[in-house]
């Protein structure tokens, strides 16, 4: 080999090493959130399984169902309010909603309301086509990612999952993921569930209550944390997940009473209708959407008759049955279609829409979980949904929850968010000058080019635990699996990330005043 060739090879190798070092340095440097490739509140809407004509048909069908079928089992205060507004009762005692009342409510409903975090940097603006991913689910088991073993979920599990979400960038809000099975008393369960969630994360929190008395005690606690009722009403950082209906087309008595309390207390509400196609809603996908739209529109009327313009999330959650067995199938392709269609209906009404995506029927974080979560994240994320619940950690169609899956799903959501961001086409991104520079001035590749370095973080998203090493590097590292890497990241977060947005003195006061059943020693390092 000639000296010239040796010199050129050494120069090329040095350039490649230098380019790699420059890229690593730039990759490690922080980038302002508004410059990143993925971030909270990006706009979706590119995926639309329903045509404009389809949407109109579903809308008209929902209005007809409300006007002619109505809802059963309305509590007296709901009946009184709807009758006073022009509604009626059928001969069977079902509460009927006239078309004009529903349409007037839609026209005057709350729009463009912020969902606040305890830390303002986590405030969400879920309107137009802005997109945020979060958790939910109320699983009754925790899943061991390594062994597949299932055990009952505890208060500590809920708190740990809130801490995990607080540290994961692509999960933007936290709604209760598991039921605290170590708290048999309903009062203790409701108050401690809310406390564990708001202690574990400064992001917006969603919770639920089974009785108005439990809710009222929790509100006293939230007022204390906020600095007073006035301060709470200015920045409510918790929303209520309200299962105010029992599909098909019946009100749930205790849930309705608790819903009324939340509305009067200034708490945003997720009006959640969760029929299961083929079981508690029609097997036809269009019919399942019609029923859930009708049920949530009834809830919207109800809420606005209590407090006009109250913040309410349009929570159409039609789930899917495997019609061979009747079992729920949360990871199916039909599930993605239903939720994308529901997101389109919320956009049609110009209401903040909350749907679900990212559950898996698989019992553990395996290949099935990966593909089910992946296409649900991507399709629903691109549908124009505002809030995507149950997007991380959930297995066995919501019966199981896994800490390591939060980390893995954070990566899946990140990839989906990158597809939502799309491709920016500008004079600069067309790259004519970059192509000219590389081709005419060398070195024949773009690895160390100025444009490449500039776009490393603003054009590209990177996984937290996903593997992109070469086979050689992977073998040298011990051939780690996704479970290995997720376990390591989970240990790292849980050993170091202890949110302190609620000062210790305030925490002591809360424990003295309210029925909080959670071991303080396990909440913060000694």
C-alpha positions in Angstrom: 0.0 0.0 0.0 1.4 3.4 -0.9 2.1 6.1 1.6 -0.6 8.2 0.0 -3.2 5.5 0.3 -2.2 4.8 3.9 -2.5 8.5 4.7 -5.9 8.7 3.0 -7.1 5.7 4.9 -5.9 7.0 8.2 -7.5 10.4 7.4 -10.8 8.7 6.5 -10.7 6.7 9.7 -9.9 9.7 11.8 -12.8 11.6 10.1 -15.2 8.8 10.8 -14.1 8.6 14.4 -14.3 12.4 14.7 -17.8 12.4 13.1 -18.9 9.7 15.5 -17.5 11.6 18.5 -19.2 14.8 17.3 -22.5 13.0 16.9 -22.2 11.5 20.4 -21.4 14.8 21.9 -24.3 16.5 20.2 -26.6 13.6 21.1 -25.7 14.1 24.8 -26.3 17.8 24.7 -29.8 19.0 25.9 -32.1 20.4 23.3 -35.0 22.8 24.0 -38.3 20.8 24.0 -39.8 22.8 21.1 -36.8 21.8 18.9 -37.0 18.1 19.6 -38.1 15.6 17.0 -40.9 14.4 19.4 -42.6 16.3 22.2 -45.9 16.6 24.0 -48.7 18.2 22.0 -47.7 17.4 18.5 -50.6 17.4 15.9 -51.9 14.1 14.5 -54.8 13.5 12.2 -53.2 11.9 9.2 -55.0 8.6 9.7 -58.8 8.7 9.1 -60.6 5.4 8.8 -64.0 7.2 8.7 -65.0 9.4 5.7 -66.8 12.7 6.2 -70.0 10.9 5.2 -69.4 8.1 7.7 -68.9 10.6 10.5 -72.2 12.4 9.6 -74.0 9.0 9.6 -72.7 8.1 13.0 -73.6 11.5 14.4 -77.2 11.2 13.1 -77.5 7.7 14.4 -76.3 8.7 17.8 -78.8 11.5 18.0 -81.6 9.1 17.0 -80.6 6.6 19.6 -80.6 9.4 22.3 -84.0 10.7 21.1 -85.8 7.4 20.7 -84.0 4.9 23.0 -82.5 7.1 25.7 -80.8 5.9 28.9 -82.2 3.9 31.8 -81.6 4.3 35.5 -81.0 8.1 35.7 -80.9 9.4 39.2 -83.5 11.9 40.3 -81.3 15.0 40.0 -80.3 14.0 36.4 -84.0 13.3 35.4 -85.0 16.7 36.9 -82.3 18.6 35.0 -82.9 16.9 31.7 -86.7 17.2 31.9 -86.4 20.9 32.7 -84.2 21.4 29.6 -86.8 19.7 27.3 -86.1 16.0 27.7 -88.7 13.4 28.4 -89.3 10.0 29.8 -90.3 7.0 27.7 -93.2 4.7 28.7 -90.4 2.4 30.0 -88.9 5.2 32.2 -85.9 5.7 30.0 -84.6 9.3 29.8 -84.8 10.7 26.3 -82.6 13.5 25.0 -84.1 15.7 22.2 -81.8 16.4 19.2 -82.0 20.2 19.8 -80.8 19.9 23.4 -77.9 17.7 22.4 -76.8 20.0 19.6 -77.1 23.1 21.7 -74.9 21.4 24.4 -72.3 20.5 21.8 -72.2 24.1 20.5 -71.7 25.5 24.0 -69.5 22.9 25.6 -66.1 23.7 27.0 -63.2 23.9 24.6 -59.5 24.6 24.8 -59.2 23.9 28.5 -55.8 23.2 30.0 -55.1 20.0 31.9 -52.7 21.2 34.5 -49.8 19.5 36.1 -48.6 20.3 39.6 -45.6 21.6 37.8 -46.7 24.1 35.1 -44.0 22.6 32.7 -46.3 19.6 32.4 -49.5 21.5 31.5 -51.3 20.0 28.5 -53.3 21.8 25.8 -55.5 18.9 24.5 -57.4 20.6 21.7 -57.5 20.8 17.9 -55.2 17.8 17.0 -52.7 18.1 19.8 -51.7 14.7 21.1 -50.7 13.4 24.5 -50.1 9.8 25.7 -50.8 8.6 29.2 -51.6 5.7 31.4 -54.8 4.2 32.9 -56.2 0.7 33.3 -57.0 -0.3 37.0 -55.2 -3.6 36.7 -55.5 -6.0 39.7 -52.2 -7.8 39.1 -48.5 -6.9 38.7 -46.5 -8.9 36.1 -43.0 -10.0 36.6 -41.3 -9.3 33.2 -38.7 -12.0 33.8 -40.8 -14.9 35.1 -44.3 -14.0 33.9 -45.6 -14.5 37.4 -48.7 -12.6 38.4 -49.3 -11.2 41.9 -51.9 -8.8 43.4 -51.1 -5.1 42.9 -50.4 -2.8 45.9 -50.3 0.8 46.9 -46.5 0.8 46.6 -46.8 -0.5 43.0 -49.1 2.4 42.1 -46.7 4.9 43.6 -43.7 3.3 41.9 -45.5 3.5 38.5 -46.3 7.2 39.1 -42.6 7.8 39.7 -41.7 5.9 36.6 -44.1 8.0 34.5 -42.7 11.1 36.1 -39.3 10.2 34.7 -40.3 9.0 31.2 -40.5 11.8 28.6 -43.0 10.1 26.2 -45.7 9.4 28.8 -47.3 12.8 29.4 -49.9 12.2 32.1 -50.6 9.6 34.8 -54.0 8.0 35.4 -54.3 5.1 37.9 -52.7 2.0 36.5 -53.5 -0.6 39.2 -55.9 -1.2 42.0 -54.4 -1.1 45.5 -55.4 -4.6 46.5 -53.8 -4.2 50.0 -56.5 -1.6 50.8 -59.9 -3.4 51.3 -61.7 -0.4 52.7 -63.2 1.7 49.9 -62.6 5.0 51.6 -58.9 4.2 52.2 -58.6 2.9 48.6 -60.0 6.1 47.0 -58.1 8.6 49.1 -54.8 6.8 49.1 -55.0 6.1 45.3 -55.3 9.8 44.7 -52.5 10.6 47.1 -50.1 8.0 45.8 -50.6 9.3 42.2 -50.1 13.0 43.0 -47.1 12.2 45.2 -45.4 10.1 42.6 -45.6 12.6 39.7 -45.9 16.3 39.0 -47.6 15.5 35.7 -51.4 15.7 35.4 -53.2 12.9 37.2 -56.4 11.1 36.6 -58.2 9.2 39.4 -61.6 7.8 40.3 -63.8 7.5 43.3 -66.7 5.1 44.1 -68.6 7.4 46.5 -69.2 11.2 46.8 -68.0 11.1 50.5 -64.6 9.7 49.4 -64.4 12.4 46.8 -65.2 15.2 49.2 -62.3 14.1 51.5 -59.9 13.9 48.6 -60.9 17.4 47.5 -60.0 18.7 51.0 -56.6 17.1 50.5 -56.2 18.6 47.0 -57.2 22.1 48.2 -54.5 21.8 50.9 -51.9 20.8 48.3 -52.9 23.6 45.9 -52.9 26.2 48.7 -56.7 26.7 48.9 -59.9 26.1 47.0 -59.4 29.3 44.8 -55.9 28.1 43.9 -57.2 24.6 43.1 -60.0 26.0 40.8 -57.4 28.1 38.9 -55.2 25.1 38.3 -56.9 21.7 38.9 -54.2 19.2 38.5 -56.3 16.1 38.9 -59.2 14.9 36.7 -61.9 12.4 37.4 -62.3 9.3 35.3 -66.1 8.8 35.5 -67.7 5.5 34.4 -71.1 7.3 34.6 -72.8 4.7 32.3 -73.1 1.0 32.3 -73.3 -0.1 28.7 -75.6 -0.6 27.0 -77.3 2.8 27.6 -77.8 2.8 31.4 -76.6 5.3 34.0 -74.6 4.2 37.0 -76.1 5.6 40.2 -73.1 6.0 42.5 -70.9 7.1 39.6 -73.4 9.8 38.6 -73.6 11.2 42.2 -69.8 11.3 42.3 -69.7 12.9 38.9 -72.0 15.7 40.1 -69.6 16.3 43.0 -66.6 16.6 40.7 -68.3 19.0 38.4 -69.4 21.3 41.3 -65.8 21.1 42.7 -64.2 22.4 39.5 -62.5 19.1 38.6 -62.2 18.2 34.9 -64.0 15.0 34.1 -63.4 12.2 31.7 -66.8 11.0 30.5 -66.0 7.4 30.0 -68.3 5.0 28.1 -66.6 1.6 27.7 -68.9 -0.9 25.9 -67.4 -4.1 24.6 -68.3 -4.8 21.0 -70.2 -8.0 20.7 -71.0 -8.1 24.4 -72.2 -4.8 25.9 -72.2 -2.8 22.6 -73.0 -3.9 19.0 -70.6 -6.3 17.2 -70.7 -4.0 14.2 -67.8 -1.6 14.6 -69.8 1.4 13.4 -72.6 0.5 15.8 -70.2 0.2 18.7 -69.1 3.8 17.9 -72.7 5.0 17.7 -73.5 3.6 21.1 -70.5 5.1 22.8 -70.9 8.5 21.1 -74.6 8.5 22.2 -73.7 7.6 25.8 -71.0 10.2 26.1 -73.2 12.9 24.5 -75.8 12.1 27.2 -73.0 12.6 29.8 -72.0 15.9 28.2 -75.6 17.2 28.4 -75.8 16.0 32.0 -72.5 17.8 33.0 -73.4 21.0 31.2 -76.9 21.1 32.9 -75.0 21.0 36.3 -72.4 23.6 35.4 -72.5 25.1 31.9 -69.2 25.0 30.1 -67.5 22.6 32.6 -64.3 20.9 31.3 -65.3 17.5 30.1 -63.3 15.0 28.0 -65.2 13.1 25.3 -64.2 9.6 26.5 -65.6 7.1 23.9 -63.8 3.8 24.8 -65.4 1.0 22.8 -63.5 -2.2 23.5 -63.4 -5.4 21.4 -64.5 -8.9 22.2 -62.9 -12.0 20.6 -66.2 -13.3 19.4 -64.9 -16.9 19.5 -64.6 -16.8 23.3 -66.2 -13.5 24.5 -62.9 -12.4 26.0 -61.8 -8.9 25.7 -59.1 -8.2 23.0 -57.4 -4.9 23.9 -54.5 -5.4 21.4 -56.5 -6.2 18.3 -56.5 -4.3 15.0 -60.3 -3.7 15.5 -59.4 -1.9 18.7 -57.1 0.5 16.8 -59.9 1.1 14.2 -62.5 1.8 16.9 -60.3 4.3 18.8 -59.2 6.1 15.7 -62.8 6.4 14.6 -63.8 7.7 18.0 -60.9 10.3 17.8 -62.4 11.5 14.5 -65.8 11.9 16.2 -64.3 14.0 18.9 -62.7 16.2 16.2 -66.0 16.4 14.4 -67.5 17.9 17.5 -64.4 20.0 18.2 -64.3 18.5 21.7 -61.3 17.3 23.7 -61.2 13.6 22.9 -59.8 10.8 25.1 -59.4 7.3 23.7 -57.3 4.3 24.5 -54.4 2.6 22.7 -51.5 0.4 23.7 -53.0 -2.4 25.7 -51.9 -6.0 24.9 -53.7 -9.3 25.1 -50.3 -10.9 25.8 -49.6 -11.6 29.4 -46.0 -10.6 29.4 -43.8 -8.1 27.5 -43.0 -10.3 24.5 -43.2 -10.1 20.7 -47.0 -10.2 20.7 -47.1 -7.3 23.1 -44.7 -5.4 21.0 -46.6 -5.7 17.7 -50.0 -5.1 19.3 -48.9 -2.0 21.2 -46.9 -0.7 18.2 -49.7 -0.6 15.6 -52.2 0.7 18.2 -49.9 3.5 19.2 -49.1 4.5 15.7 -52.6 4.3 14.2 -54.5 5.9 17.1 -51.7 8.5 17.6 -52.1 9.5 14.0 -55.9 9.7 14.1 -56.2 13.2 15.7 -56.8 12.0 19.3 -56.0 14.5 22.0 -55.5 12.1 25.0 -54.5 8.5 24.6 -55.1 6.5 27.8 -53.9 3.0 28.8 -50.9 3.5 26.4 -48.2 2.0 28.7 -47.6 -0.9 31.0 -50.8 -2.8 30.4 -51.1 -6.6 29.7 -53.7 -9.3 29.6 -56.3 -6.9 28.3 -55.9 -4.6 31.4 -55.7 -7.3 34.0 -52.0 -7.1 34.4 -49.5 -4.2 34.7 -45.7 -4.3 34.4 -43.1 -1.8 35.5 -40.6 -2.8 32.8 -43.3 -2.4 30.1 -43.6 1.3 31.0 -40.0 1.7 29.8 -40.5 -0.4 26.7 -43.8 1.3 25.8 -42.1 4.7 26.3 -40.0 3.7 23.3 -42.9 2.5 21.3 -44.8 5.7 22.0 -41.7 7.7 21.0 -41.6 5.9 17.6 -45.3 6.5 17.1 -44.8 10.2 18.0 -42.1 10.4 15.3 -44.6 9.2 12.7 -47.1 11.8 14.0 -44.5 14.5 13.4 -44.2 13.6 9.8 -41.7 14.9 7.2 -40.9 18.6 7.0 -40.3 19.8 3.5 -38.5 23.1 3.3 -35.8 24.6 1.1 -33.2 23.6 3.7 -34.6 20.1 4.2 -34.6 19.4 0.4 -30.8 19.4 1.0 -29.6 20.5 -2.5 -26.6 22.3 -1.1 -25.7 19.5 1.3 -25.8 17.0 -1.6 -23.7 19.4 -3.7 -21.2 19.9 -0.9 -20.8 16.1 -0.2 -20.6 15.1 -3.8 -18.2 17.8 -5.0 -16.1 18.6 -1.9 -16.1 15.1 -0.3 -15.9 12.9 1.7 -18.7 11.1 -0.2 -20.9 10.6 2.8 -23.0 12.7 5.2 -21.9 11.3 8.5 -19.9 14.2 9.7 -21.7 16.9 7.6 -22.8 20.1 9.3 -26.4 19.4 8.4 -26.3 15.9 9.9 -25.0 17.3 13.2 -27.6 20.0 13.2 -30.5 17.6 12.7 -29.5 14.7 15.0 -32.0 15.6 17.7 -34.5 17.8 15.9 -35.1 15.3 13.0 -34.5 12.0 14.7 -35.9 10.3 17.9 -33.9 7.7 19.8 -35.1 4.8 21.9 -34.3 4.6 25.6 -33.9 0.8 25.8 -34.3 -0.3 22.2 -31.2 -2.0 20.8 -29.5 -0.5 17.7 -26.1 -2.0 18.2 -24.4 -4.2 15.6 -24.5 -8.0 16.2 -20.8 -7.8 17.2 -21.3 -5.1 19.8 -24.4 -6.8 21.1 -22.5 -10.1 21.6 -19.6 -8.2 23.3 -22.2 -6.6 25.7 -23.5 -10.1 26.7 -26.4 -10.4 24.2 -28.9 -8.4 26.4 -32.6 -8.7 25.7 -35.1 -6.0 25.8 -36.2 -7.3 29.2 -32.6 -7.0 30.4 -32.3 -3.4 29.3 -35.8 -2.5 30.6 -35.0 -4.1 34.0 -31.8 -2.0 34.3 -33.6 1.2 33.4 -36.4 0.5 35.8 -33.9 -0.2 38.6 -32.1 3.1 37.7 -35.3 5.2 37.9 -36.8 3.6 41.1 -33.5 3.8 43.0 -32.9 7.5 42.3 -36.1 9.2 41.2 -38.1 10.4 44.2 -40.2 13.4 43.3 -40.3 16.1 46.0 -42.9 18.5 44.6 -44.9 17.9 47.8 -42.7 19.1 50.7 -42.2 16.8 53.6 -43.8 19.2 56.0 -46.9 19.3 53.9 -46.9 15.6 53.5 -46.8 15.2 57.3 -49.8 17.5 57.6 -51.8 15.5 55.0 -51.1 12.3 56.8 -52.4 13.8 60.1 -55.6 15.0 58.5 -56.6 12.4 55.9 -56.9 8.6 55.7 -53.7 8.0 53.8 -52.6 4.4 54.1 -49.2 4.3 52.6 -45.9 3.6 54.2 -44.0 6.9 54.3 -40.6 5.1 54.8 -40.9 3.6 51.3 -41.7 6.8 49.6 -38.3 8.6 50.0 -34.8 7.4 50.6 -33.6 7.7 54.2 
